[in-house]
Amino acid sequence: MINTPLTRDYHLRFPIIGAPMAGVAEAELALAITKAGGLGMVGIGSSASPAFIEKQGERLTAGGPFGLGLMVWALKQRPDLLDAALEVKPTLISLSFGDPTPYIERCHARGVRVAVQVHDRTETHQALVAGADLLVAQGTEAGGHTGTVATLPLLQLVLRQAGSTPVAAAGGIATPQAVAGLLAMGAAGVWVGTAFIATPESRQSSEGRAQVIAARETDTILTHVYDRLQQLAWPDAYAGRALANEFTRTWHGREADMLETSEAREHFLSHRGDYSVDYIYAGQAVGLIEEERTAADIVAWLGSGAEEILKRRCRDLFPLDPA
């Protein structure tokens, strides 16, 4: 069995965390990942209600360790989201996209560990000073909102700074080879999102799952289009990686023109679920998703596959000296 700070601290069979994808990763997916030996997480969107968090917690509490993902920029206007999250007593809270300093002490006071997603050396330093229990080095390959540095160079930077703080790698992870490689680099685990979108346990629609399966690695775009359109207060530093479609081809780079009239917004609102217009946030690993699989199958495949690869590569790289 793979033994890392992540598996030890959270009592996991595999060092795999399901990314808290708002609107996609809810209790059913989180439970399936946890029961399979990983750590499932639920994404809490900026418009979520405390009642939603309470209901998610009720389903998750008896199922093993679980986490909730919160966005720092949203907490500034919605401190009730953190209040509600702490009430359901998660194993882990992730704080992303902003300075986590004002919130970590409150989590620790309630006995909750905190993961902080980082995208460069400055954010890494900030998270360490604030007292993060786990750093998540999220590369730009990741789906949804992310930074602009790729996973490989970012992970090297974060590991260099992290000291004894465990680091999970995120972005572009969809095979056992990726898991094995990142663990070999020094990551304590992996933070996986896109690979779980096309599972029956996700909240993505059947048509959306089909779009993910059909997409290639070159079919994503890092864009502000949907945030600007919906007037969401996402910081400029974090665009969203989504499947490219007719809507992004029309308006990406022309966001100011898009907002001059209400036509684009009306078109978007009247075509929700039509993925030539509507968004599916997914990372560059989408090209590796070729079929619908259960979350449990994916966790076992990634985890057991990584174990076998690491064992084999160690034997190949360090053969026994016949002398």
C-alpha positions in Angstrom: 0.0 0.0 0.0 1.1 3.6 -0.7 1.9 5.3 2.5 2.0 9.2 2.5 1.1 11.9 5.0 -2.2 12.1 3.2 -3.1 8.4 3.7 -1.9 8.5 7.3 -3.5 11.8 8.4 -6.9 11.1 6.8 -6.9 7.3 7.1 -7.2 6.7 3.3 -6.5 3.6 1.3 -5.4 5.7 -1.7 -3.8 9.2 -1.7 -6.6 10.5 -3.9 -8.9 13.5 -3.1 -11.9 14.3 -5.3 -11.8 18.0 -6.3 -14.7 20.0 -4.8 -16.3 21.0 -8.2 -19.3 23.2 -7.4 -22.5 21.9 -9.1 -20.8 18.6 -10.0 -19.3 17.1 -6.9 -22.0 16.7 -4.3 -22.7 14.1 -1.6 -23.3 11.2 -4.0 -19.9 11.6 -5.7 -18.1 12.5 -2.5 -19.5 9.4 -0.7 -18.5 7.1 -3.6 -14.9 8.4 -3.6 -14.6 8.0 0.1 -16.1 4.5 0.2 -13.6 3.5 -2.5 -10.7 4.6 -0.3 -10.1 8.2 -1.3 -11.4 11.4 0.2 -14.5 12.8 -1.3 -15.3 16.6 -1.3 -18.3 18.7 -2.1 -18.0 22.0 -3.9 -19.9 24.9 -2.3 -20.8 27.6 -4.9 -21.0 31.3 -4.1 -24.9 31.1 -4.3 -25.2 28.0 -2.1 -27.5 28.2 0.9 -26.7 27.1 4.5 -29.5 24.6 4.1 -27.8 23.0 1.1 -24.6 22.6 3.1 -26.6 21.1 6.1 -28.3 18.6 3.8 -24.9 17.6 2.2 -23.4 17.2 5.7 -26.3 15.0 6.8 -25.6 12.6 3.9 -21.9 12.6 4.4 -21.3 12.4 8.2 -21.8 8.7 8.6 -20.0 7.7 5.4 -16.4 8.4 6.5 -14.0 11.3 6.0 -15.2 14.1 3.7 -14.4 17.6 2.8 -16.0 20.8 1.7 -14.6 23.3 -0.8 -15.1 27.1 -0.3 -14.0 30.1 -2.3 -12.3 32.9 -0.4 -13.6 35.6 -2.6 -17.2 34.4 -1.9 -16.7 34.2 1.8 -16.0 38.0 1.9 -19.7 38.5 1.1 -21.0 35.2 2.4 -19.4 34.4 5.8 -22.5 32.3 6.5 -21.1 29.7 4.1 -18.1 29.0 6.4 -20.4 29.0 9.5 -22.6 26.4 7.9 -19.6 24.3 6.7 -18.1 24.2 10.2 -21.4 23.1 11.7 -21.4 19.8 9.6 -17.9 18.9 11.0 -16.0 18.0 7.8 -12.7 16.3 8.0 -11.2 18.9 5.7 -12.1 22.4 4.4 -10.4 23.7 1.3 -10.0 27.5 0.9 -9.2 28.7 -2.6 -8.9 31.8 -4.7 -8.0 34.4 -2.2 -6.1 35.0 1.1 -7.1 32.3 3.5 -5.6 34.0 6.6 -8.8 35.3 8.1 -10.4 31.9 8.1 -7.9 29.2 9.0 -7.8 29.9 12.8 -11.6 29.5 13.0 -11.4 26.1 11.2 -8.6 24.9 13.5 -10.5 26.0 16.6 -13.3 23.6 15.5 -10.8 20.8 14.9 -11.0 21.0 11.1 -7.9 20.7 8.9 -7.5 23.2 6.1 -6.3 22.7 2.5 -5.3 25.8 0.5 -5.1 25.7 -3.2 -2.1 27.7 -4.5 -1.0 28.8 -8.0 2.4 30.4 -7.6 5.1 31.0 -5.0 3.5 34.0 -3.5 0.2 32.2 -2.7 2.3 29.3 -1.4 4.1 31.5 1.1 0.8 33.1 2.1 -0.8 29.8 2.8 2.1 28.5 4.8 2.3 31.6 7.0 -1.5 31.3 7.5 -1.1 27.8 8.8 -2.5 25.6 6.0 -2.4 21.9 6.8 -2.3 20.8 3.2 -1.2 22.7 0.1 -2.8 22.0 -3.2 -0.6 22.9 -6.2 -3.2 23.4 -8.9 -1.7 23.7 -12.4 -3.4 25.5 -15.3 -4.3 22.2 -16.9 -7.0 21.8 -14.3 -10.7 22.2 -15.1 -12.7 25.1 -13.7 -11.0 28.1 -12.2 -7.3 28.1 -12.1 -4.1 30.0 -12.5 -1.6 30.1 -15.4 1.4 28.0 -14.2 1.5 24.4 -15.4 1.3 21.6 -12.8 4.9 20.3 -13.3 6.8 23.5 -12.7 4.3 24.6 -10.0 4.6 21.4 -8.0 8.4 21.7 -8.0 8.1 25.3 -6.7 5.6 24.4 -4.0 7.5 21.3 -2.9 10.6 23.5 -2.5 8.8 25.9 -0.2 6.5 23.5 1.6 8.9 22.0 4.2 7.0 19.5 6.3 3.6 20.6 5.0 2.1 18.0 2.7 1.4 18.9 -0.9 -1.3 17.5 -3.2 -0.9 17.9 -7.0 -3.9 19.0 -9.1 -4.3 19.6 -12.8 -4.1 17.1 -15.7 -4.4 13.9 -13.6 -6.5 11.1 -15.2 -4.3 8.0 -15.3 -2.3 5.8 -12.9 0.8 7.0 -14.6 0.1 10.6 -13.6 -0.6 9.6 -10.0 2.6 7.5 -9.8 4.7 10.3 -11.4 3.5 13.0 -9.0 4.0 10.8 -6.0 7.5 10.0 -7.1 8.1 13.8 -7.3 7.2 14.2 -3.7 3.5 14.9 -3.7 1.6 13.4 -0.8 -1.4 12.8 -3.0 -3.4 14.0 -5.9 -6.5 16.2 -6.3 -8.6 14.9 -9.1 -11.6 16.6 -10.8 -12.1 16.1 -14.5 -11.7 12.3 -14.3 -14.8 12.2 -12.1 -17.1 14.4 -14.2 -18.2 11.5 -16.5 -19.3 9.3 -13.6 -22.9 8.4 -12.9 -22.5 9.8 -9.3 -21.6 13.3 -10.6 -24.2 16.0 -10.9 -23.2 16.6 -14.6 -26.1 15.9 -17.0 -26.0 12.8 -19.2 -25.5 15.1 -22.2 -22.7 16.9 -20.4 -21.0 13.6 -19.6 -21.2 12.6 -23.3 -19.6 15.9 -24.2 -16.7 15.2 -21.8 -16.2 11.7 -23.2 -16.2 13.0 -26.8 -13.8 15.9 -26.1 -10.1 15.9 -26.9 -7.2 17.4 -25.0 -7.2 20.4 -27.3 -10.8 21.2 -26.8 -10.6 23.4 -23.6 -10.2 27.1 -23.2 -9.2 29.3 -20.3 -11.7 32.1 -20.3 -13.5 34.8 -18.3 -16.6 34.7 -20.6 -19.0 32.9 -18.3 -18.0 34.8 -15.1 -18.3 38.1 -16.8 -21.6 37.1 -18.4 -23.1 36.0 -15.0 -21.6 39.0 -13.2 -19.7 36.8 -10.7 -17.1 38.4 -8.6 -14.3 36.1 -9.6 -10.8 37.7 -9.2 -9.1 38.5 -12.6 -6.3 36.1 -11.7 -8.5 33.1 -12.0 -10.1 32.3 -15.4 -12.2 29.2 -15.9 -11.1 26.3 -18.0 -14.1 24.9 -19.9 -14.9 23.0 -23.0 -14.7 25.4 -26.0 -17.9 25.8 -27.9 -19.7 28.2 -30.2 -20.3 30.7 -27.4 -16.7 30.9 -26.3 -15.5 31.1 -29.9 -17.8 34.1 -30.4 -17.1 36.0 -27.2 -13.8 35.0 -25.7 -11.5 38.0 -25.8 -14.6 40.2 -26.6 -16.1 40.3 -23.1 -16.6 44.0 -23.1 -18.6 43.8 -26.4 -20.6 40.9 -24.9 -21.7 43.0 -22.0 -22.7 46.1 -24.0 -26.2 44.7 -24.6 -28.3 42.1 -22.9 -28.5 39.9 -26.0 -25.7 37.5 -25.1 -26.9 37.0 -21.6 -30.5 36.4 -22.8 -29.1 33.9 -25.3 -27.1 32.1 -22.6 -30.0 32.0 -20.2 -32.4 30.6 -22.8 -29.9 27.8 -23.8 -28.9 26.3 -20.5 -28.2 22.7 -21.1 -27.3 23.3 -24.7 -23.6 22.9 -24.6 -22.9 24.8 -27.8 -23.7 27.8 -25.5 -23.7 26.5 -21.9 -20.4 25.7 -20.1 -18.8 22.5 -18.9 -15.8 23.2 -16.8 -13.2 20.5 -17.6 -9.4 20.3 -17.7 -6.9 19.3 -20.4 -7.0 15.7 -19.1 -10.5 15.5 -20.7 -8.9 13.9 -23.7 -8.1 10.9 -21.6 -11.7 10.3 -20.5 -13.0 7.7 -23.0 -16.0 6.1 -21.3 -18.4 6.5 -18.4 -17.1 4.7 -15.3 -18.2 4.7 -11.7 -16.2 6.8 -9.2 -15.2 3.7 -7.3 -13.8 2.1 -10.5 -11.7 5.3 -11.1 -10.4 5.5 -7.5 -9.3 1.8 -7.6 -7.8 2.1 -11.1 -5.8 5.2 -10.3 -4.7 4.1 -6.8 -3.9 0.4 -7.5 -2.5 1.2 -10.9 -0.1 3.8 -9.4 1.0 1.3 -6.8 1.9 -1.3 -9.4 3.7 1.3 -11.6 5.8 2.5 -8.7 6.8 -1.0 -7.7 7.7 -2.0 -11.2 9.7 1.2 -11.9 11.6 0.9 -8.7 12.6 -2.6 -9.7 13.5 -1.4 -13.2 15.5 1.6 -12.0 17.2 0.0 -9.0 17.8 -3.7 -10.0 19.4 -5.8 -7.3 23.2 -5.8 -7.6 24.1 -9.4 -8.5 27.3 -9.0 -6.6 
